[in-house]
Amino acid sequence: MTDNINHPEHYNRGVETTDYINSWCMDFVEGNIIKYVTRYKYKHGVEDLKKAKWYLENLIAREENNDEEQ
């Protein structure tokens, strides 16, 4: 039986997405990029890609700000 709460199929193709995110010590923004790109074919299509893009643009802005502060 599929466990859609703890181990949804769209997050578990070879390695579970949360395990991958945690293994790279990603924060919330970084993890959401991976999450939305990983699941877009199985959940909400282009909508998930747009969400990933939003988070990626947020990450880029954050890193550019960090570069300016250094």
Summary of the structure (lengths in Angstrom):
residues: 70
radius of gyration: 14.0
end to end distance: 51.4
largest distance: 51.4
contacts: 164
relative contact order: 0.12
helix: 66%
strand: 3%
